[in-house]
Amino acid sequence: MNLENLIAVSGLPGIFRLVANRNNGLIIEDLDSGKKRFAPARKHQFTPLASIAIYTDDGDSAELKNVFRNMQDQYTDNPPVNPSASTEDIHEYFADVLPNYDRDRVKTGDIKKVLKWFSFLQEKDFLTADEQEVLPSSDEEE
């Protein structure tokens, strides 16, 4: 699962693809519409999805791609809940996906964002296509 060029931009909803890096900001592409735009660094903060991790209760953290992989593995048996579902339902689902997540440090809003991102990437087939791209490189290492 390759999340390298995907970023979250503060103040803008959704996920974007990094197109180019400028010294005063980034050129980003909206994955939904395909439109490219400049996002100034003075106004926005940029977070690569590959650098996001979920706190776990053992003092470590789980990478977002591993959480997405768990969600994808359970997709048919345990489909993601709607982000507008009750807080209890959201936490119960996330406990199934990542049993050892830190319930004190991981807020409901964080889980909702993960659910929205997963649904969006799943709908756009980014997760399955990226998974296939990773497999050949792991075969080369063997």
C-alpha positions in Angstrom: 0.0 0.0 0.0 1.7 3.1 -1.2 0.7 6.4 0.5 3.9 8.3 -0.4 2.5 11.0 -2.6 -0.8 11.4 -0.7 -1.1 14.3 1.7 -3.6 15.9 4.1 -3.7 19.7 4.0 -4.9 21.7 7.0 -7.9 23.8 6.2 -8.9 21.7 3.1 -11.1 18.7 3.3 -10.0 15.4 1.7 -6.8 13.9 0.5 -4.5 15.4 -2.2 -1.7 14.1 -4.3 1.6 16.1 -4.2 2.4 17.2 -7.7 5.3 19.6 -7.2 7.2 21.3 -4.3 7.8 25.0 -4.3 9.9 27.0 -1.8 6.7 28.8 -0.6 4.2 25.9 -0.8 3.0 22.9 -2.7 1.2 22.3 -5.9 -1.5 19.7 -5.1 -4.0 17.7 -7.1 -7.5 17.1 -5.7 -8.0 13.3 -6.1 -11.8 13.8 -6.5 -11.8 16.4 -9.2 -8.3 16.1 -10.6 -7.8 19.9 -10.4 -4.4 21.2 -9.5 -3.8 24.2 -7.3 -1.2 26.0 -5.3 -1.4 25.7 -1.5 0.8 28.3 0.2 2.9 27.2 3.2 2.0 30.4 5.0 -1.7 29.3 5.1 -1.5 25.5 5.2 0.3 22.7 7.0 1.0 19.5 5.0 1.0 16.0 6.4 2.0 13.0 4.2 -0.3 10.1 4.9 2.8 7.8 5.0 4.0 9.6 8.1 0.7 9.3 10.0 0.5 6.7 12.8 -2.1 5.7 15.4 -1.0 5.5 19.0 -1.1 2.1 20.6 -1.4 1.2 24.3 2.1 -0.4 24.3 3.8 3.0 23.9 4.4 2.5 20.2 2.3 3.4 17.2 0.8 1.6 14.2 1.4 3.1 10.7 -1.7 4.3 8.8 -1.0 1.9 6.0 -1.2 -1.0 8.4 -4.5 0.2 9.8 -5.8 0.6 6.2 -4.6 -3.0 5.5 -6.4 -4.3 8.5 -9.6 -2.5 7.5 -9.2 -3.9 4.0 -8.7 -7.4 5.3 -11.9 -7.2 7.4 -13.9 -5.3 4.7 -16.3 -8.2 3.8 -16.8 -9.5 7.3 -16.6 -6.2 9.2 -17.4 -3.3 6.9 -16.4 0.2 8.1 -19.0 2.1 10.1 -20.3 5.4 8.9 -18.3 8.3 10.4 -21.6 9.8 11.5 -22.4 6.7 13.6 -22.5 6.9 17.3 -19.3 7.3 19.2 -19.6 3.8 20.8 -20.1 2.2 17.4 -17.0 4.0 16.0 -14.8 3.0 18.9 -16.1 -0.6 18.8 -15.3 -0.9 15.1 -11.8 0.6 15.5 -11.1 -1.8 18.4 -11.9 -4.7 16.0 -9.5 -3.2 13.4 -6.7 -2.2 15.8 -7.3 -3.9 19.2 -4.4 -2.2 21.0 -5.1 1.4 20.0 -4.6 3.9 22.9 -8.2 4.8 23.8 -7.0 7.9 25.8 -4.8 9.4 23.1 -6.8 8.5 19.9 -9.8 10.8 19.8 -13.1 10.0 18.1 -12.4 12.8 15.5 -9.2 11.0 14.6 -11.0 7.7 14.0 -13.6 9.5 11.9 -10.9 11.0 9.7 -9.3 7.6 9.2 -12.7 6.1 8.3 -13.4 8.9 5.8 -9.9 8.6 4.2 -10.3 4.8 4.0 -13.7 5.0 2.4 -12.5 7.6 -0.1 -9.4 5.7 -1.1 -11.3 2.4 -1.3 -14.0 4.0 -3.5 -11.3 5.4 -5.8 -9.4 2.1 -5.9 -6.2 3.6 -4.6 -5.8 0.9 -2.0 -6.0 -2.1 -4.3 -3.9 -0.6 -7.1 -1.2 0.5 -4.7 -1.1 -3.0 -3.1 -0.4 -4.5 -6.6 2.4 -2.1 -7.2 4.1 -3.1 -3.9 4.1 -6.8 -4.6 6.6 -6.9 -7.5 9.2 -4.9 -5.6 9.0 -7.4 -2.6 9.5 -10.2 -5.1 12.7 -8.6 -6.4 14.2 -8.5 -2.9 13.9 -12.3 -2.4 
